[in-house]
Amino acid sequence: MSATACSATAQGEGVVSSRWPLERVLFALAGTVTLLSVALAALVSPWFLLVTTFVGVNQWLYVLFGACPASLILRRLFGLRSVVYPRPPVGR
């Protein structure tokens, strides 16, 4: 690491946040739940495919309206921010 990069990092300039944006977390969550429900449908009961349908409906909700139940929960509990649908700061 060069001296310039070290000083910029020490001053907090050019540091990229290591937090995942909301969309990335939603994508990972949807993929995980979908894979789990397909495995359960194959091993336990085909009724678990309803979970996959629920995931798909929630993905479309997020695409059309910018919010779904999972996104609202993740925003409130973990303070994740959207890259696609940014919200203006409160109080302005």
Protein Blocks (a to p, Z undefined) as FASTA:
>chain_A
ZZklmmmmmnopaiacfbdcfklmmmmmmmmmmmmmmmmmmmmomklmmmmmmmmmmmmm
mmmnopafklmmmmmmnopacfklccddehZZ
